[in-house]
């Protein structure tokens, strides 16, 4: 096992751990500053090419009330088709109630995901080089 194996392995592990720690911290911060609510689905439509988040196949429009009882409407990505009138759990930012996510999602950047993916790829590359 050469120096390249160890460099790629250590770099990959570092990126992987850093990405996972960032995701955990982001989720903890989001749970602390957000508030749970139940929203009602107003509409559900398939994603179009012009939509900003083409990864999830559906966009749902939801209506919810903030801590002061003010109504809000938002569009959120959804992994499955949901029916209008159905209740769904969401979390919204206490200071900015228009920032809302499905209860199992959280606000963050794509950087931790990139660190996790590239860290994992570097680990795989190190073992591929070691097997040669």
Secondary structure, DSSP 4 states (H G I P E B T S, - for coil): --HHHHHHHHHHHHHHHHHHHHHHHHHHHHHHHEEEEEEEEEEEEE--TTSS-TTSSEEEEEEEE-TT--EEEEEEEESS---TT-EEEEEEESS-TT-EEETT-----SHHHHHHHHHHHHHHHHHHHHH-
